[in-house]
Amino acid sequence: MVITRESYEGCELCPRRCRADRAHGERGACGAGPRLRVARAALHFWEEPPISGEAGSGAVFFSGCPLRCRFCQNHEISSGGFGIDVSESRLARIMLELQGQGALNINLVTPLHFAPHVREAVLAARDAGLSVPIVCNTSGYERAEVVEAMSDVVDVWLTDFKYADPALAGALSKAADYPEVAATALSAMVSSVERAGGALMGEDGRMLRGVIVRHLVLPGHVDDSCAVLDRVWEGCGNAVDLSVMNQYTPNDLCLAAGGDLARAVTDEEYERVLDHADDLGFERMWWQQGGTVSESFVPSFDATGVEGPEL
């Protein structure tokens, strides 16, 4: 698959393959049209240690998302449309500005429904002196063909694997095909890293190249969490790092609906998932200790760092 601006005509960049003519102003299933849209660009300190370190990751948050997760913490930008239209030249300059602020990497958050713009921006930034790794921070709901097409401009894949159960994926994210799609995309991510020479860590513990699989434990759904870990282990083993998160925070929609998703994950639920990961044999695993249920993990989407000069 070749990623060009023509990809927005009858768009099939995401697994929904909605065929929207984004090039001429139609909105896709992701909510995006023809213009690159960014909600925030700033140092971010709340990723896994190999990504944020102590200096911070240069996070660029894109507007729109192919998923519709009921519990989304970023709904203001994922489905609410907040953001500012920018050119790929401005995006390239943003990357260089973040590098200048000391960012350990450029962390592109939910970027692949803008893959043509993002690809051009990364290449332009590299030509202008960008030297830190590029992180693709994704929901995991991606087409393997797009992953492969972007693999030469992405160094680190920071990907979710949300569900193993299609029914749960359909109910909570309107994507019953999520488990199969995410597994295929993850395989493509691992293959791209292997083609580049395998995972690579810096002397300071930074990930320079590799794959981190994130899983957010949802309250009341521990069995599915364990099934997700089974699937990741069977498909990848220790070719990936694993990050098991307990930071689930109910949003207003979940609080109003009640049920399990209106509460936090219990210590017992989280420990069951961590124990299962240990039993499977994951060697590089990240976890969160107590008190992580907080909206502090969600940055203020106020267009910080978005407007400014072109490259």
C-alpha positions in Angstrom: 0.0 0.0 0.0 1.3 3.4 -0.9 0.4 6.3 1.3 -0.2 9.6 -0.6 -2.7 12.5 -0.5 -4.8 10.5 -2.9 -5.5 8.0 0.0 -8.0 10.6 1.3 -10.2 10.0 -1.8 -12.5 7.1 -0.9 -10.6 6.8 2.3 -9.6 3.3 3.5 -6.8 4.3 5.9 -8.5 2.8 8.9 -10.2 -0.6 9.4 -13.6 0.9 8.9 -12.7 1.6 5.3 -15.6 4.1 5.1 -14.7 5.3 1.6 -15.4 8.9 2.5 -14.1 11.4 0.0 -12.1 13.3 2.6 -10.0 15.0 0.0 -13.0 17.0 -1.0 -14.3 17.8 2.5 -16.3 14.7 3.5 -15.8 13.5 7.0 -14.7 10.0 7.5 -15.7 7.5 10.2 -12.8 8.9 12.2 -14.4 12.4 12.2 -11.6 13.9 10.1 -11.7 15.7 6.8 -9.0 16.8 4.4 -7.0 19.0 6.9 -4.5 17.8 9.4 -5.8 18.7 12.8 -3.8 18.8 16.1 -5.1 19.5 19.6 -1.9 19.8 21.6 1.9 19.5 21.3 4.0 19.5 24.4 6.3 17.5 26.6 4.4 14.6 28.2 5.7 12.8 31.3 3.1 10.0 31.9 4.1 7.4 29.4 6.1 4.2 30.2 9.7 4.9 31.5 11.3 3.9 28.2 9.2 6.5 26.4 9.0 9.5 28.8 12.1 8.9 30.9 12.8 12.0 33.0 13.0 14.6 30.2 9.6 13.8 28.7 8.2 12.6 25.5 7.3 15.1 22.8 3.5 14.3 22.5 1.5 15.5 19.5 -2.2 14.8 20.0 -4.2 14.5 16.8 -8.0 15.1 16.5 -10.3 12.3 15.5 -10.3 8.6 16.0 -11.6 5.5 14.2 -12.9 4.0 17.5 -15.8 5.1 19.6 -14.8 3.9 23.1 -17.6 4.5 25.6 -15.0 5.1 28.3 -12.7 7.4 26.3 -10.8 9.9 28.4 -9.9 12.0 25.4 -13.4 12.4 24.0 -12.9 16.1 23.6 -10.5 15.4 20.7 -11.4 11.8 19.7 -15.0 12.6 18.9 -15.6 16.2 19.9 -13.6 17.7 17.1 -11.4 20.0 19.2 -8.1 21.0 17.5 -6.5 23.4 15.1 -5.9 22.8 11.4 -2.2 22.9 10.5 -0.1 22.1 7.5 2.4 19.3 7.3 5.1 21.9 7.3 3.9 23.3 10.6 3.7 19.7 12.0 7.3 19.2 10.9 8.3 22.4 12.7 6.4 21.3 15.8 8.5 18.1 15.9 11.7 20.1 15.8 10.5 22.5 18.5 9.7 19.6 20.8 13.2 18.1 20.1 14.6 21.6 21.0 12.7 21.4 24.3 14.6 18.2 25.2 12.0 15.6 24.2 13.4 12.1 24.1 11.2 11.3 21.1 8.3 12.5 19.1 5.1 10.8 20.3 2.4 10.9 17.7 -0.9 10.1 19.5 -3.6 8.5 17.3 -2.0 9.8 14.0 -2.7 7.2 11.3 -6.0 8.5 10.0 -3.7 11.4 8.9 -1.0 9.0 7.6 -0.2 10.9 4.4 0.3 14.3 6.2 2.2 12.6 9.0 4.5 10.8 6.7 5.4 14.0 4.8 6.0 15.9 8.0 8.3 13.3 9.5 10.4 13.1 6.3 10.6 16.9 6.2 11.5 17.2 9.8 14.3 14.6 9.4 15.7 16.5 6.5 15.7 19.6 8.7 17.6 17.9 11.5 15.1 15.8 13.5 17.2 13.0 15.1 15.0 11.6 18.0 12.9 8.5 17.5 9.3 8.6 16.2 6.7 6.9 18.4 3.4 5.9 16.9 0.9 5.9 19.9 -2.1 4.0 18.6 -5.3 2.3 19.8 -4.2 -0.8 17.9 -7.2 -0.5 15.6 -5.1 -0.1 12.4 -4.8 -1.7 9.0 -1.7 -3.8 8.7 -1.1 -2.3 5.3 -0.9 1.2 6.7 1.4 0.0 9.5 3.7 -1.5 6.9 3.6 1.6 4.7 4.5 3.8 7.7 7.2 1.5 9.1 10.1 3.4 7.6 9.1 6.6 9.5 8.1 5.0 12.8 10.8 3.7 15.2 8.6 2.7 18.2 5.1 1.3 18.2 3.2 2.1 21.4 0.0 0.2 20.8 -3.0 -0.7 22.7 -4.5 -4.2 22.7 -7.9 -3.5 24.3 -10.1 -6.6 23.9 -10.0 -10.3 23.1 -13.8 -10.7 23.0 -15.5 -9.4 19.8 -18.8 -8.9 21.6 -17.1 -6.7 24.3 -15.3 -4.7 21.6 -18.5 -4.2 19.8 -20.4 -3.1 22.9 -17.7 -0.7 24.2 -15.9 0.6 21.1 -18.4 -0.2 18.2 -15.7 -2.4 16.6 -16.5 -6.1 16.9 -13.6 -6.8 14.6 -11.1 -5.2 17.0 -9.4 -8.4 18.3 -8.6 -9.7 14.8 -7.6 -6.3 13.5 -5.4 -5.5 16.4 -3.7 -8.9 16.3 -2.9 -8.5 12.6 -1.7 -4.9 13.1 0.5 -6.0 16.0 2.1 -8.7 13.9 2.9 -6.1 11.2 4.5 -3.8 13.9 6.7 -6.6 15.3 7.7 -7.6 11.7 8.7 -4.0 10.9 10.9 -3.8 14.0 12.5 -7.1 13.2 13.3 -5.9 9.6 15.0 -2.9 11.0 17.2 -5.0 13.2 15.1 -5.7 16.3 14.4 -3.8 19.4 17.0 -1.3 20.5 17.5 0.5 23.8 19.7 3.4 24.6 22.2 3.4 27.4 19.9 5.6 29.4 17.0 3.1 29.1 15.2 4.9 26.3 13.5 2.7 23.7 15.0 3.7 20.4 13.2 1.0 18.4 10.7 -1.6 19.4 7.1 -2.4 20.3 5.3 -1.8 23.6 1.8 -3.3 24.0 -0.5 -1.6 26.4 -3.5 -3.1 28.0 -5.9 -1.1 30.2 -7.7 -3.3 32.7 -11.4 -2.6 32.7 -13.4 -3.1 35.9 -15.5 -6.2 35.7 -13.6 -7.6 32.7 -10.6 -9.4 34.1 -11.2 -12.5 32.2 -11.0 -10.6 28.9 -7.8 -8.9 30.1 -6.2 -12.3 30.7 -7.4 -13.5 27.3 -5.8 -10.4 25.7 -2.5 -11.3 27.4 -2.8 -14.9 26.1 -3.3 -13.6 22.6 -0.3 -11.2 22.8 1.9 -13.9 24.3 0.9 -16.5 21.7 1.5 -14.1 18.8 4.6 -12.2 20.0 6.1 -13.7 23.2 8.9 -11.5 24.4 9.3 -9.7 21.1 7.3 -7.0 22.8 7.3 -5.1 26.1 4.0 -5.3 28.0 2.4 -2.5 29.8 -0.6 -3.4 32.1 -2.4 -0.3 33.3 -4.8 0.3 36.2 -5.6 3.9 35.5 -9.1 3.4 34.2 -11.1 6.5 35.3 -14.9 6.5 34.6 -16.0 9.5 32.4 -19.3 11.2 32.8 -21.1 8.8 30.4 -19.9 5.8 32.3 -20.8 7.3 35.7 -24.3 8.1 34.4 -24.8 4.6 33.1 -23.7 2.9 36.3 -22.5 -0.7 36.4 -18.9 -1.9 36.5 -17.7 0.9 34.2 -18.8 3.5 36.8 -16.1 2.4 39.2 -12.3 2.0 39.3 -10.5 -1.3 38.9 -10.0 -3.0 42.3 -6.6 -4.0 43.6 -7.7 -7.7 43.4 -8.7 -7.3 39.7 -5.4 -5.7 38.8 -3.3 -8.2 40.7 -5.1 -11.1 38.9 -4.0 -9.7 35.5 -0.4 -9.0 36.7 -0.1 -12.5 38.0 -1.4 -13.9 34.7 1.3 -11.9 32.8 3.9 -13.3 35.1 2.7 -16.9 34.6 2.8 -16.5 30.9 6.5 -15.4 31.0 6.6 -11.8 29.9 10.2 -10.6 30.7 9.8 -6.8 30.1 6.6 -5.6 31.8 5.5 -2.3 33.1 2.8 -1.8 35.7 1.3 1.0 37.8 1.4 1.2 41.5 -1.6 2.5 43.5 -3.3 5.8 43.2 -3.2 6.1 39.4 -7.0 6.6 38.9 -6.9 10.3 38.1 -7.8 12.7 35.4 -4.2 14.0 35.7 -3.3 11.4 33.1 -5.4 13.4 30.7 -3.7 16.6 29.5 -5.5 19.9 29.0 -6.5 20.0 25.4 -6.0 23.8 24.9 -4.0 23.8 21.6 -0.7 24.3 23.5 2.2 24.3 21.1 0.1 23.9 18.0 0.1 27.4 16.3 3.4 28.9 15.2 5.8 29.2 12.3 6.1 26.8 9.4 9.3 24.8 8.7 
